Amino acid sequence: MSATDNKELVRDAFDAWARAEGDFFRLLSDEVRWTITGTGSLAGTYTSRSQFLDAAIRPIGSRLSEPITPTVQSIVADGDVVVVRWTGHAVARDGRPYDNQYSWHLTIRDGVIVEVTAFLDSATLDDLLQRVDMSR
């Protein structure tokens, strides 16, 4: 796929996600390597789609009363690398907003995301994870 094709694949996935009509994470390879940068509680490298979804996405989603709605600021593509800068908004189960900023650096091969490096405000994410108690 060309850089243009890869960019459109990502844009279409984010557009569908924003309309609550698609699952962005369906684009991930089963063996995706997803790295969350920084020192937050979810920082590290996940080496499969299932590990990433179970250890990172589900703990976030379970603390939200509505899913994150993305708004794309920019998408840049160069060959098999696509960088998408976006903001996400949701409401947590405690009624407070969860707003974060992201930059995802995606490597795409044959229409499948095989590697991601994700940059985000880990303090905002950790606040959500600590503030919204899942034991209640």
KEKE-3310 file (N, C-alpha, C; in steps of 0.2 Angstrom, whole numbers, plus 5000, padded with zeros to 4 digits):
npx = (5004:5002:5009:4998:4987:4988:4987:4974:4967:4969:4963:4950:4947:4947:4937:4926:4926:4924:4911:4905:4904:4913:4927:4943:4953:4952:4960:4973:4987:4987:4999:5003:5015:5014:5018:5017:5023:5033:5031:5020:5006:5002:5012:5024:5028:5017:5015:5005:4989:4979:4984:4987:4974:4968:4976:4977:4967:4954:4955:4954:4942:4933:4931:4924:4909:4905:4911:4927:4928:4936:4945:4953:4968:4979:4985:4999:5008:5021:5027:5026:5023:5012:5007:4997:4989:4979:4964:4955:4939:4929:4917:4920:4915:4913:4907:4915:4924:4935:4948:4961:4977:4984:4997:5000:5011:5011:5015:5012:5008:5003:4989:4987:4990:5006:5015:5015:5019:5014:5011:5005:4996:5001:4999:4986:4979:4983:4977:4963:4963:4966:4957:4944:4936:4935:4930:4918)
npy = (4994:5011:5027:5036:5028:5021:5032:5036:5024:5025:5037:5034:5024:5032:5041:5033:5028:5040:5042:5032:5020:5011:5000:5005:4997:4985:4985:4981:4970:4953:4951:4963:4976:4986:5001:5011:5026:5034:5035:5032:5022:5012:5012:5005:4990:4981:4965:4959:4959:4955:4955:4969:4975:4969:4973:4986:4994:4989:4991:5005:5008:5002:5011:5022:5030:5033:5029:5034:5048:5052:5066:5071:5080:5080:5070:5062:5054:5043:5033:5017:5022:5030:5045:5050:5064:5067:5071:5065:5063:5059:5053:5050:5036:5043:5054:5065:5073:5065:5069:5069:5070:5064:5056:5045:5034:5024:5009:5002:4987:4980:4984:4982:4986:4985:4989:5001:5017:5025:5041:5051:5060:5055:5057:5062:5051:5041:5048:5045:5031:5029:5037:5033:5020:5003:4993:4996)
npz = (5000:4997:5004:5004:5003:5016:5024:5021:5026:5040:5042:5038:5048:5060:5057:5057:5070:5077:5074:5081:5074:5071:5075:5079:5083:5077:5066:5070:5070:5075:5081:5085:5090:5103:5110:5124:5129:5141:5159:5165:5173:5164:5154:5144:5134:5124:5117:5109:5101:5109:5122:5123:5122:5133:5144:5143:5135:5140:5154:5154:5147:5155:5165:5160:5157:5145:5128:5122:5112:5097:5090:5076:5074:5065:5052:5046:5033:5028:5018:5025:5037:5048:5056:5068:5076:5089:5099:5113:5120:5134:5146:5163:5174:5186:5183:5179:5166:5154:5146:5134:5125:5111:5102:5089:5082:5069:5061:5046:5037:5023:5025:5038:5055:5062:5071:5085:5092:5106:5111:5125:5138:5152:5165:5166:5162:5172:5183:5180:5180:5194:5201:5198:5205:5203:5211:5216)
capx = (5000:5006:5008:4991:4982:4989:4984:4966:4965:4969:4958:4943:4946:4946:4931:4921:4927:4921:4904:4903:4902:4919:4932:4949:4958:4952:4966:4979:4989:4987:5005:5006:5019:5011:5022:5015:5029:5033:5032:5013:5005:5001:5018:5027:5027:5013:5017:5000:4983:4975:4988:4986:4967:4966:4980:4977:4961:4949:4955:4952:4935:4928:4931:4921:4902:4904:4917:4931:4927:4942:4945:4959:4971:4983:4988:5005:5011:5028:5028:5022:5022:5007:5007:4990:4989:4972:4962:4950:4935:4924:4915:4921:4910:4912:4904:4920:4927:4942:4951:4968:4980:4988:5001:5001:5015:5009:5018:5006:5010:4997:4983:4987:4995:5010:5018:5013:5022:5009:5012:4999:4997:5001:4996:4979:4977:4984:4972:4957:4964:4966:4951:4938:4937:4932:4928:4911)
capy = (5000:5018:5031:5039:5022:5020:5038:5035:5019:5027:5042:5031:5021:5037:5044:5028:5028:5046:5041:5026:5015:5006:4998:5006:4992:4979:4986:4979:4963:4949:4951:4970:4978:4993:5004:5017:5029:5038:5032:5030:5015:5008:5013:4998:4987:4975:4961:4956:4963:4953:4958:4976:4976:4966:4976:4994:4997:4987:4995:5012:5008:5000:5017:5027:5029:5033:5028:5040:5051:5055:5071:5071:5086:5079:5064:5063:5048:5043:5025:5013:5025:5035:5048:5054:5068:5068:5072:5061:5065:5054:5055:5044:5034:5047:5060:5070:5072:5062:5072:5068:5072:5058:5056:5038:5033:5018:5006:4998:4983:4976:4986:4980:4990:4980:4992:5008:5020:5030:5047:5054:5063:5049:5060:5062:5044:5039:5051:5042:5025:5029:5040:5029:5014:4998:4989:4998)
capz = (5000:4997:5010:5003:5005:5023:5027:5021:5030:5046:5043:5038:5054:5065:5056:5059:5077:5080:5073:5085:5069:5070:5080:5077:5085:5072:5061:5073:5069:5081:5084:5085:5096:5105:5115:5127:5131:5148:5166:5168:5175:5158:5150:5142:5127:5123:5111:5105:5101:5115:5128:5123:5123:5140:5149:5142:5133:5144:5161:5153:5145:5161:5170:5157:5156:5137:5125:5120:5105:5095:5085:5073:5072:5059:5050:5041:5031:5024:5016:5029:5044:5048:5062:5069:5082:5090:5106:5115:5125:5136:5153:5167:5178:5192:5180:5177:5159:5153:5140:5133:5119:5109:5095:5088:5077:5067:5055:5043:5032:5019:5028:5045:5059:5065:5077:5087:5098:5108:5116:5128:5144:5156:5172:5165:5161:5178:5187:5178:5183:5201:5203:5197:5208:5199:5216:5218)
cpx = (5004:5005:5001:4986:4982:4986:4976:4964:4964:4963:4951:4942:4944:4939:4925:4921:4923:4914:4901:4901:4908:4923:4939:4954:4957:4957:4973:4980:4988:4993:5008:5010:5017:5015:5019:5021:5028:5033:5025:5012:5004:5007:5021:5026:5023:5014:5012:4994:4979:4978:4986:4979:4965:4969:4979:4970:4955:4949:4953:4945:4931:4927:4927:4913:4900:4911:4921:4929:4933:4941:4952:4962:4975:4985:4993:5007:5017:5029:5023:5021:5017:5007:5001:4991:4981:4970:4956:4946:4930:4922:4916:4915:4908:4908:4908:4922:4934:4944:4958:4970:4984:4992:5003:5005:5014:5013:5013:5010:5004:4990:4982:4992:4999:5014:5016:5017:5017:5012:5006:5001:4996:4998:4989:4976:4977:4978:4965:4957:4964:4960:4945:4939:4932:4929:4921:4906)
cpy = (5006:5022:5034:5034:5021:5026:5038:5029:5021:5033:5039:5028:5026:5040:5039:5028:5034:5046:5035:5021:5010:5005:4999:5000:4985:4979:4983:4972:4960:4949:4958:4971:4985:4995:5010:5020:5032:5033:5030:5023:5010:5008:5006:4996:4981:4972:4957:4960:4961:4956:4965:4978:4974:4971:4984:4996:4995:4991:5003:5012:5007:5006:5023:5025:5030:5032:5035:5042:5054:5061:5072:5078:5086:5072:5065:5056:5048:5035:5021:5015:5031:5038:5052:5057:5069:5069:5067:5064:5060:5057:5049:5042:5038:5054:5065:5068:5069:5065:5071:5069:5066:5060:5048:5038:5025:5015:5001:4994:4979:4978:4984:4984:4984:4983:4999:5010:5026:5035:5050:5057:5058:5051:5060:5055:5040:5041:5047:5035:5024:5032:5036:5022:5009:4993:4990:4996)
cpz = (5000:5003:5010:5005:5013:5027:5027:5025:5037:5047:5043:5045:5060:5064:5058:5067:5080:5079:5077:5080:5068:5076:5077:5078:5081:5067:5064:5071:5075:5085:5085:5091:5097:5111:5118:5131:5138:5154:5169:5170:5169:5153:5149:5135:5128:5117:5107:5106:5107:5121:5128:5125:5131:5145:5149:5141:5138:5151:5160:5151:5151:5166:5166:5156:5148:5134:5123:5113:5103:5090:5083:5072:5066:5058:5044:5039:5027:5023:5021:5036:5043:5055:5063:5076:5083:5098:5107:5120:5127:5143:5157:5171:5184:5189:5178:5170:5160:5146:5140:5126:5117:5102:5094:5082:5075:5061:5053:5037:5029:5023:5035:5049:5063:5071:5078:5093:5100:5113:5119:5135:5149:5163:5171:5165:5168:5183:5186:5181:5191:5204:5203:5199:5205:5204:5218:5213)
residu = (MET:SER:ALA:THR:ASP:ASN:LYS:GLU:LEU:VAL:ARG:ASP:ALA:PHE:ASP:ALA:TRP:ALA:ARG:ALA:GLU:GLY:ASP:PHE:PHE:ARG:LEU:LEU:SER:ASP:GLU:VAL:ARG:TRP:THR:ILE:THR:GLY:THR:GLY:SER:LEU:ALA:GLY:THR:TYR:THR:SER:ARG:SER:GLN:PHE:LEU:ASP:ALA:ALA:ILE:ARG:PRO:ILE:GLY:SER:ARG:LEU:SER:GLU:PRO:ILE:THR:PRO:THR:VAL:GLN:SER:ILE:VAL:ALA:ASP:GLY:ASP:VAL:VAL:VAL:VAL:ARG:TRP:THR:GLY:HIS:ALA:VAL:ALA:ARG:ASP:GLY:ARG:PRO:TYR:ASP:ASN:GLN:TYR:SER:TRP:HIS:LEU:THR:ILE:ARG:ASP:GLY:VAL:ILE:VAL:GLU:VAL:THR:ALA:PHE:LEU:ASP:SER:ALA:THR:LEU:ASP:ASP:LEU:LEU:GLN:ARG:VAL:ASP:MET:SER:ARG)
# end
